[in-house]
Amino acid sequence: MVVALGAVAGSMAFICLDELLPTAREYSTGHLAIYGLIAGMGAMATSLVLLM
């Protein structure tokens, strides 16, 4: 179960970094897209720690 969740998380992180982040940087100003990415990953990590 944990391995499957890790694989899905890795796939989603790859998609974000490879496809969505460059597109978001085109339409945003400054480092707003990167701050959002870091905040989202932090929220997901926090929820995993609190729920397990």
PQR file of N, CA, C, O and H, with PARSE charges and radii, in Angstrom:
ATOM      1  N   MET A   1       0.826  -1.191   0.000 -0.4000 1.5000
ATOM      2  CA  MET A   1       0.000   0.000   0.000 -0.0000 2.0000
ATOM      3  C   MET A   1       0.874   1.261   0.000  0.5500 1.7000
ATOM      4  O   MET A   1       0.641   2.199  -0.762 -0.5500 1.4000
ATOM      5  N   VAL A   2       1.869   1.254   0.861 -0.4000 1.5000
ATOM      6  CA  VAL A   2       2.734   2.428   0.963 -0.0000 2.0000
ATOM      7  C   VAL A   2       3.540   2.620  -0.317  0.5500 1.7000
ATOM      8  O   VAL A   2       3.774   3.750  -0.746 -0.5500 1.4000
ATOM      9  H   VAL A   2       2.059   0.492   1.480  0.4000 1.0000
ATOM     10  N   VAL A   3       3.958   1.529  -0.917 -0.4000 1.5000
ATOM     11  CA  VAL A   3       4.729   1.616  -2.161 -0.0000 2.0000
ATOM     12  C   VAL A   3       3.860   2.209  -3.274  0.5500 1.7000
ATOM     13  O   VAL A   3       4.328   3.029  -4.065 -0.5500 1.4000
ATOM     14  H   VAL A   3       3.767   0.611  -0.569  0.4000 1.0000
ATOM     15  N   ALA A   4       2.608   1.794  -3.328 -0.4000 1.5000
ATOM     16  CA  ALA A   4       1.705   2.331  -4.357 -0.0000 2.0000
ATOM     17  C   ALA A   4       1.471   3.818  -4.148  0.5500 1.7000
ATOM     18  O   ALA A   4       1.468   4.585  -5.111 -0.5500 1.4000
ATOM     19  H   ALA A   4       2.228   1.129  -2.686  0.4000 1.0000
ATOM     20  N   LEU A   5       1.275   4.235  -2.902 -0.4000 1.5000
ATOM     21  CA  LEU A   5       1.090   5.664  -2.621 -0.0000 2.0000
ATOM     22  C   LEU A   5       2.344   6.464  -2.968  0.5500 1.7000
ATOM     23  O   LEU A   5       2.247   7.585  -3.468 -0.5500 1.4000
ATOM     24  H   LEU A   5       1.277   3.612  -2.120  0.4000 1.0000
ATOM     25  N   GLY A   6       3.518   5.893  -2.706 -0.4000 1.5000
ATOM     26  CA  GLY A   6       4.766   6.549  -3.066 -0.0000 2.0000
ATOM     27  C   GLY A   6       4.932   6.697  -4.564  0.5500 1.7000
ATOM     28  O   GLY A   6       5.419   7.720  -5.046 -0.5500 1.4000
ATOM     29  H   GLY A   6       3.597   4.982  -2.300  0.4000 1.0000
ATOM     30  N   ALA A   7       4.522   5.663  -5.304 -0.4000 1.5000
ATOM     31  CA  ALA A   7       4.610   5.726  -6.760 -0.0000 2.0000
ATOM     32  C   ALA A   7       3.674   6.788  -7.323  0.5500 1.7000
ATOM     33  O   ALA A   7       4.047   7.537  -8.226 -0.5500 1.4000
ATOM     34  H   ALA A   7       4.127   4.833  -4.912  0.4000 1.0000
ATOM     35  N   VAL A   8       2.474   6.848  -6.795 -0.4000 1.5000
ATOM     36  CA  VAL A   8       1.518   7.865  -7.251 -0.0000 2.0000
ATOM     37  C   VAL A   8       2.022   9.263  -6.898  0.5500 1.7000
ATOM     38  O   VAL A   8       1.930  10.176  -7.718 -0.5500 1.4000
ATOM     39  H   VAL A   8       2.171   6.239  -6.062  0.4000 1.0000
ATOM     40  N   ALA A   9       2.546   9.436  -5.704 -0.4000 1.5000
ATOM     41  CA  ALA A   9       3.071  10.741  -5.303 -0.0000 2.0000
ATOM     42  C   ALA A   9       4.244  11.153  -6.189  0.5500 1.7000
ATOM     43  O   ALA A   9       4.356  12.321  -6.563 -0.5500 1.4000
ATOM     44  H   ALA A   9       2.620   8.694  -5.038  0.4000 1.0000
ATOM     45  N   GLY A  10       5.100  10.226  -6.519 -0.4000 1.5000
ATOM     46  CA  GLY A  10       6.228  10.531  -7.398 -0.0000 2.0000
ATOM     47  C   GLY A  10       5.768  10.909  -8.802  0.5500 1.7000
ATOM     48  O   GLY A  10       6.329  11.810  -9.425 -0.5500 1.4000
ATOM     49  H   GLY A  10       5.010   9.277  -6.215  0.4000 1.0000
ATOM     50  N   SER A  11       4.752  10.221  -9.290 -0.4000 1.5000
ATOM     51  CA  SER A  11       4.209  10.552 -10.606 -0.0000 2.0000
ATOM     52  C   SER A  11       3.601  11.945 -10.625  0.5500 1.7000
ATOM     53  O   SER A  11       3.813  12.708 -11.568 -0.5500 1.4000
ATOM     54  H   SER A  11       4.297   9.489  -8.783  0.4000 1.0000
ATOM     55  N   MET A  12       2.852  12.273  -9.592 -0.4000 1.5000
ATOM     56  CA  MET A  12       2.226  13.595  -9.522 -0.0000 2.0000
ATOM     57  C   MET A  12       3.288  14.696  -9.387  0.5500 1.7000
ATOM     58  O   MET A  12       3.159  15.759  -9.994 -0.5500 1.4000
ATOM     59  H   MET A  12       2.679  11.653  -8.827  0.4000 1.0000
ATOM     60  N   ALA A  13       4.315  14.447  -8.610 -0.4000 1.5000
ATOM     61  CA  ALA A  13       5.386  15.435  -8.472 -0.0000 2.0000
ATOM     62  C   ALA A  13       6.090  15.645  -9.811  0.5500 1.7000
ATOM     63  O   ALA A  13       6.422  16.776 -10.164 -0.5500 1.4000
ATOM     64  H   ALA A  13       4.421  13.583  -8.117  0.4000 1.0000
ATOM     65  N   PHE A  14       6.318  14.572 -10.552 -0.4000 1.5000
ATOM     66  CA  PHE A  14       6.956  14.694 -11.863 -0.0000 2.0000
ATOM     67  C   PHE A  14       6.089  15.507 -12.817  0.5500 1.7000
ATOM     68  O   PHE A  14       6.592  16.376 -13.528 -0.5500 1.4000
ATOM     69  H   PHE A  14       6.049  13.652 -10.265  0.4000 1.0000
ATOM     70  N   ILE A  15       4.785  15.228 -12.833 -0.4000 1.5000
ATOM     71  CA  ILE A  15       3.885  15.969 -13.720 -0.0000 2.0000
ATOM     72  C   ILE A  15       3.885  17.446 -13.360  0.5500 1.7000
ATOM     73  O   ILE A  15       3.922  18.303 -14.243 -0.5500 1.4000
ATOM     74  H   ILE A  15       4.376  14.522 -12.255  0.4000 1.0000
ATOM     75  N   CYS A  16       3.844  17.748 -12.061 -0.4000 1.5000
ATOM     76  CA  CYS A  16       3.858  19.156 -11.645 -0.0000 2.0000
ATOM     77  C   CYS A  16       5.136  19.856 -12.072  0.5500 1.7000
ATOM     78  O   CYS A  16       5.098  20.961 -12.614 -0.5500 1.4000
ATOM     79  H   CYS A  16       3.814  17.052 -11.344  0.4000 1.0000
ATOM     80  N   LEU A  17       6.252  19.218 -11.828 -0.4000 1.5000
ATOM     81  CA  LEU A  17       7.530  19.863 -12.119 -0.0000 2.0000
ATOM     82  C   LEU A  17       7.814  19.928 -13.616  0.5500 1.7000
ATOM     83  O   LEU A  17       8.444  20.877 -14.084 -0.5500 1.4000
ATOM     84  H   LEU A  17       6.283  18.321 -11.387  0.4000 1.0000
ATOM     85  N   ASP A  18       7.362  18.944 -14.362 -0.4000 1.5000
ATOM     86  CA  ASP A  18       7.694  18.887 -15.777 -0.0000 2.0000
ATOM     87  C   ASP A  18       6.705  19.647 -16.662  0.5500 1.7000
ATOM     88  O   ASP A  18       7.112  20.267 -17.644 -0.5500 1.4000
ATOM     89  H   ASP A  18       6.849  18.174 -13.982  0.4000 1.0000
ATOM     90  N   GLU A  19       5.437  19.610 -16.335 -0.4000 1.5000
ATOM     91  CA  GLU A  19       4.420  20.208 -17.201 -0.0000 2.0000
ATOM     92  C   GLU A  19       3.790  21.474 -16.619  0.5500 1.7000
ATOM     93  O   GLU A  19       3.757  22.514 -17.276 -0.5500 1.4000
ATOM     94  H   GLU A  19       5.106  19.107 -15.537  0.4000 1.0000
ATOM     95  N   LEU A  20       3.299  21.384 -15.408 -0.4000 1.5000
ATOM     96  CA  LEU A  20       2.510  22.486 -14.863 -0.0000 2.0000
ATOM     97  C   LEU A  20       3.351  23.677 -14.406  0.5500 1.7000
ATOM     98  O   LEU A  20       2.947  24.824 -14.596 -0.5500 1.4000
ATOM     99  H   LEU A  20       3.326  20.539 -14.874  0.4000 1.0000
ATOM    100  N   LEU A  21       4.499  23.424 -13.814 -0.4000 1.5000
ATOM    101  CA  LEU A  21       5.315  24.525 -13.300 -0.0000 2.0000
ATOM    102  C   LEU A  21       5.801  25.468 -14.399  0.5500 1.7000
ATOM    103  O   LEU A  21       5.686  26.681 -14.218 -0.5500 1.4000
ATOM    104  H   LEU A  21       4.828  22.492 -13.659  0.4000 1.0000
ATOM    105  N   PRO A  22       6.337  24.992 -15.526 -0.5600 1.5000
ATOM    106  CA  PRO A  22       6.743  25.935 -16.576  0.2800 2.0000
ATOM    107  C   PRO A  22       5.573  26.761 -17.131  0.5500 1.7000
ATOM    108  O   PRO A  22       5.726  27.942 -17.443 -0.5500 1.4000
ATOM    109  N   THR A  23       4.411  26.120 -17.246 -0.4000 1.5000
ATOM    110  CA  THR A  23       3.238  26.848 -17.729 -0.0000 2.0000
ATOM    111  C   THR A  23       2.809  27.902 -16.723  0.5500 1.7000
ATOM    112  O   THR A  23       2.464  29.020 -17.105 -0.5500 1.4000
ATOM    113  H   THR A  23       4.287  25.161 -16.993  0.4000 1.0000
ATOM    114  N   ALA A  24       2.826  27.559 -15.446 -0.4000 1.5000
ATOM    115  CA  ALA A  24       2.441  28.517 -14.410 -0.0000 2.0000
ATOM    116  C   ALA A  24       3.415  29.688 -14.354  0.5500 1.7000
ATOM    117  O   ALA A  24       3.002  30.821 -14.107 -0.5500 1.4000
ATOM    118  H   ALA A  24       3.107  26.651 -15.136  0.4000 1.0000
ATOM    119  N   ARG A  25       4.677  29.437 -14.574 -0.4000 1.5000
ATOM    120  CA  ARG A  25       5.667  30.520 -14.535 -0.0000 2.0000
ATOM    121  C   ARG A  25       5.483  31.499 -15.686  0.5500 1.7000
ATOM    122  O   ARG A  25       5.832  32.673 -15.561 -0.5500 1.4000
ATOM    123  H   ARG A  25       5.013  28.517 -14.774  0.4000 1.0000
ATOM    124  N   GLU A  26       4.936  31.026 -16.811 -0.4000 1.5000
ATOM    125  CA  GLU A  26       4.687  31.924 -17.945 -0.0000 2.0000
ATOM    126  C   GLU A  26       3.619  32.962 -17.608  0.5500 1.7000
ATOM    127  O   GLU A  26       3.694  34.105 -18.058 -0.5500 1.4000
ATOM    128  H   GLU A  26       4.653  30.073 -16.912  0.4000 1.0000
ATOM    129  N   TYR A  27       2.630  32.561 -16.819 -0.4000 1.5000
ATOM    130  CA  TYR A  27       1.481  33.423 -16.566 -0.0000 2.0000
ATOM    131  C   TYR A  27       1.532  34.143 -15.219  0.5500 1.7000
ATOM    132  O   TYR A  27       0.677  34.987 -14.954 -0.5500 1.4000
ATOM    133  H   TYR A  27       2.569  31.632 -16.454  0.4000 1.0000
ATOM    134  N   SER A  28       2.497  33.838 -14.370 -0.4000 1.5000
ATOM    135  CA  SER A  28       2.557  34.495 -13.059 -0.0000 2.0000
ATOM    136  C   SER A  28       3.718  35.488 -13.016  0.5500 1.7000
ATOM    137  O   SER A  28       4.568  35.522 -13.906 -0.5500 1.4000
ATOM    138  H   SER A  28       3.192  33.152 -14.585  0.4000 1.0000
ATOM    139  N   THR A  29       3.724  36.282 -11.968 -0.4000 1.5000
ATOM    140  CA  THR A  29       4.802  37.251 -11.779 -0.0000 2.0000
ATOM    141  C   THR A  29       5.683  36.788 -10.627  0.5500 1.7000
ATOM    142  O   THR A  29       5.187  36.279  -9.622 -0.5500 1.4000
ATOM    143  H   THR A  29       3.033  36.255 -11.246  0.4000 1.0000
ATOM    144  N   GLY A  30       6.961  36.963 -10.774 -0.4000 1.5000
ATOM    145  CA  GLY A  30       7.894  36.598  -9.713 -0.0000 2.0000
ATOM    146  C   GLY A  30       7.956  35.106  -9.491  0.5500 1.7000
ATOM    147  O   GLY A  30       7.919  34.316 -10.434 -0.5500 1.4000
ATOM    148  H   GLY A  30       7.364  37.376 -11.591  0.4000 1.0000
ATOM    149  N   HIS A  31       8.048  34.739  -8.247 -0.4000 1.5000
ATOM    150  CA  HIS A  31       8.197  33.334  -7.874 -0.0000 2.0000
ATOM    151  C   HIS A  31       6.914  32.772  -7.275  0.5500 1.7000
ATOM    152  O   HIS A  31       6.969  31.832  -6.482 -0.5500 1.4000
ATOM    153  H   HIS A  31       8.078  35.381  -7.481  0.4000 1.0000
ATOM    154  N   LEU A  32       5.782  33.318  -7.629 -0.4000 1.5000
ATOM    155  CA  LEU A  32       4.512  32.915  -7.043 -0.0000 2.0000
ATOM    156  C   LEU A  32       4.206  31.438  -7.320  0.5500 1.7000
ATOM    157  O   LEU A  32       3.706  30.747  -6.433 -0.5500 1.4000
ATOM    158  H   LEU A  32       5.736  34.082  -8.273  0.4000 1.0000
ATOM    159  N   ALA A  33       4.489  30.950  -8.504 -0.4000 1.5000
ATOM    160  CA  ALA A  33       4.213  29.553  -8.843 -0.0000 2.0000
ATOM    161  C   ALA A  33       5.072  28.614  -8.009  0.5500 1.7000
ATOM    162  O   ALA A  33       4.594  27.568  -7.569 -0.5500 1.4000
ATOM    163  H   ALA A  33       4.895  31.512  -9.224  0.4000 1.0000
ATOM    164  N   ILE A  34       6.325  28.970  -7.788 -0.4000 1.5000
ATOM    165  CA  ILE A  34       7.209  28.123  -6.989 -0.0000 2.0000
ATOM    166  C   ILE A  34       6.772  28.124  -5.539  0.5500 1.7000
ATOM    167  O   ILE A  34       6.800  27.080  -4.887 -0.5500 1.4000
ATOM    168  H   ILE A  34       6.713  29.820  -8.146  0.4000 1.0000
ATOM    169  N   TYR A  35       6.365  29.285  -5.016 -0.4000 1.5000
ATOM    170  CA  TYR A  35       5.872  29.341  -3.635 -0.0000 2.0000
ATOM    171  C   TYR A  35       4.619  28.489  -3.477  0.5500 1.7000
ATOM    172  O   TYR A  35       4.451  27.825  -2.454 -0.5500 1.4000
ATOM    173  H   TYR A  35       6.342  30.133  -5.545  0.4000 1.0000
ATOM    174  N   GLY A  36       3.748  28.498  -4.460 -0.4000 1.5000
ATOM    175  CA  GLY A  36       2.550  27.667  -4.416 -0.0000 2.0000
ATOM    176  C   GLY A  36       2.886  26.184  -4.440  0.5500 1.7000
ATOM    177  O   GLY A  36       2.255  25.392  -3.740 -0.5500 1.4000
ATOM    178  H   GLY A  36       3.884  29.037  -5.291  0.4000 1.0000
ATOM    179  N   LEU A  37       3.874  25.804  -5.241 -0.4000 1.5000
ATOM    180  CA  LEU A  37       4.307  24.415  -5.315 -0.0000 2.0000
ATOM    181  C   LEU A  37       4.857  23.956  -3.971  0.5500 1.7000
ATOM    182  O   LEU A  37       4.529  22.868  -3.498 -0.5500 1.4000
ATOM    183  H   LEU A  37       4.386  26.448  -5.810  0.4000 1.0000
ATOM    184  N   ILE A  38       5.689  24.783  -3.362 -0.4000 1.5000
ATOM    185  CA  ILE A  38       6.273  24.434  -2.068 -0.0000 2.0000
ATOM    186  C   ILE A  38       5.190  24.359  -0.991  0.5500 1.7000
ATOM    187  O   ILE A  38       5.206  23.453  -0.158 -0.5500 1.4000
ATOM    188  H   ILE A  38       5.955  25.667  -3.746  0.4000 1.0000
ATOM    189  N   ALA A  39       4.254  25.303  -1.006 -0.4000 1.5000
ATOM    190  CA  ALA A  39       3.165  25.285  -0.019 -0.0000 2.0000
ATOM    191  C   ALA A  39       2.290  24.045  -0.194  0.5500 1.7000
ATOM    192  O   ALA A  39       1.880  23.435   0.793 -0.5500 1.4000
ATOM    193  H   ALA A  39       4.241  26.039  -1.682  0.4000 1.0000
ATOM    194  N   GLY A  40       2.001  23.670  -1.434 -0.4000 1.5000
ATOM    195  CA  GLY A  40       1.194  22.481  -1.680 -0.0000 2.0000
ATOM    196  C   GLY A  40       1.885  21.210  -1.226  0.5500 1.7000
ATOM    197  O   GLY A  40       1.251  20.343  -0.625 -0.5500 1.4000
ATOM    198  H   GLY A  40       2.334  24.166  -2.236  0.4000 1.0000
ATOM    199  N   MET A  41       3.173  21.087  -1.503 -0.4000 1.5000
ATOM    200  CA  MET A  41       3.905  19.908  -1.050 -0.0000 2.0000
ATOM    201  C   MET A  41       3.993  19.873   0.470  0.5500 1.7000
ATOM    202  O   MET A  41       3.920  18.803   1.074 -0.5500 1.4000
ATOM    203  H   MET A  41       3.687  21.792  -1.992  0.4000 1.0000
ATOM    204  N   GLY A  42       4.148  21.035   1.086 -0.4000 1.5000
ATOM    205  CA  GLY A  42       4.168  21.091   2.554 -0.0000 2.0000
ATOM    206  C   GLY A  42       2.826  20.706   3.154  0.5500 1.7000
ATOM    207  O   GLY A  42       2.778  20.020   4.175 -0.5500 1.4000
ATOM    208  H   GLY A  42       4.208  21.904   0.595  0.4000 1.0000
ATOM    209  N   ALA A  43       1.739  21.140   2.533 -0.4000 1.5000
ATOM    210  CA  ALA A  43       0.402  20.769   3.021 -0.0000 2.0000
ATOM    211  C   ALA A  43       0.175  19.277   2.897  0.5500 1.7000
ATOM    212  O   ALA A  43      -0.396  18.658   3.796 -0.5500 1.4000
ATOM    213  H   ALA A  43       1.778  21.697   1.704  0.4000 1.0000
ATOM    214  N   MET A  44       0.616  18.689   1.791 -0.4000 1.5000
ATOM    215  CA  MET A  44       0.452  17.251   1.620 -0.0000 2.0000
ATOM    216  C   MET A  44       1.310  16.469   2.625  0.5500 1.7000
ATOM    217  O   MET A  44       0.855  15.468   3.177 -0.5500 1.4000
ATOM    218  H   MET A  44       1.080  19.191   1.060  0.4000 1.0000
ATOM    219  N   ALA A  45       2.522  16.912   2.858 -0.4000 1.5000
ATOM    220  CA  ALA A  45       3.381  16.236   3.828 -0.0000 2.0000
ATOM    221  C   ALA A  45       2.800  16.333   5.227  0.5500 1.7000
ATOM    222  O   ALA A  45       2.823  15.361   5.982 -0.5500 1.4000
ATOM    223  H   ALA A  45       2.892  17.726   2.410  0.4000 1.0000
ATOM    224  N   THR A  46       2.279  17.502   5.576 -0.4000 1.5000
ATOM    225  CA  THR A  46       1.665  17.687   6.892 -0.0000 2.0000
ATOM    226  C   THR A  46       0.449  16.791   7.059  0.5500 1.7000
ATOM    227  O   THR A  46       0.267  16.182   8.113 -0.5500 1.4000
ATOM    228  H   THR A  46       2.260  18.292   4.963  0.4000 1.0000
ATOM    229  N   SER A  47      -0.381  16.706   6.031 -0.4000 1.5000
ATOM    230  CA  SER A  47      -1.572  15.851   6.137 -0.0000 2.0000
ATOM    231  C   SER A  47      -1.182  14.373   6.260  0.5500 1.7000
ATOM    232  O   SER A  47      -1.845  13.622   6.976 -0.5500 1.4000
ATOM    233  H   SER A  47      -0.233  17.201   5.175  0.4000 1.0000
ATOM    234  N   LEU A  48      -0.123  13.950   5.574 -0.4000 1.5000
ATOM    235  CA  LEU A  48       0.321  12.570   5.695 -0.0000 2.0000
ATOM    236  C   LEU A  48       0.838  12.276   7.097  0.5500 1.7000
ATOM    237  O   LEU A  48       0.578  11.205   7.647 -0.5500 1.4000
ATOM    238  H   LEU A  48       0.415  14.560   4.993  0.4000 1.0000
ATOM    239  N   VAL A  49       1.564  13.218   7.671 -0.4000 1.5000
ATOM    240  CA  VAL A  49       2.095  13.013   9.026 -0.0000 2.0000
ATOM    241  C   VAL A  49       0.955  12.968  10.044  0.5500 1.7000
ATOM    242  O   VAL A  49       0.983  12.156  10.969 -0.5500 1.4000
ATOM    243  H   VAL A  49       1.775  14.087   7.225  0.4000 1.0000
ATOM    244  N   LEU A  50      -0.040  13.831   9.881 -0.4000 1.5000
ATOM    245  CA  LEU A  50      -1.131  13.883  10.836 -0.0000 2.0000
ATOM    246  C   LEU A  50      -2.072  12.688  10.719  0.5500 1.7000
ATOM    247  O   LEU A  50      -2.667  12.277  11.715 -0.5500 1.4000
ATOM    248  H   LEU A  50      -0.062  14.491   9.131  0.4000 1.0000
ATOM    249  N   LEU A  51      -2.216  12.127   9.529 -0.4000 1.5000
ATOM    250  CA  LEU A  51      -3.159  11.032   9.326 -0.0000 2.0000
ATOM    251  C   LEU A  51      -2.560   9.646   9.525  0.5500 1.7000
ATOM    252  O   LEU A  51      -3.305   8.668   9.592 -0.5500 1.4000
ATOM    253  H   LEU A  51      -1.732  12.461   8.720  0.4000 1.0000
ATOM    254  N   MET A  52      -1.245   9.532   9.620 -0.4000 1.5000
ATOM    255  CA  MET A  52      -0.648   8.193   9.801 -0.0000 2.0000
ATOM    256  C   MET A  52      -0.143   8.001  11.195  0.5500 1.7000
ATOM    257  O   MET A  52       0.386   6.938  11.518 -0.5500 1.4000
ATOM    258  H   MET A  52      -0.640  10.326   9.566  0.4000 1.0000
TER
END
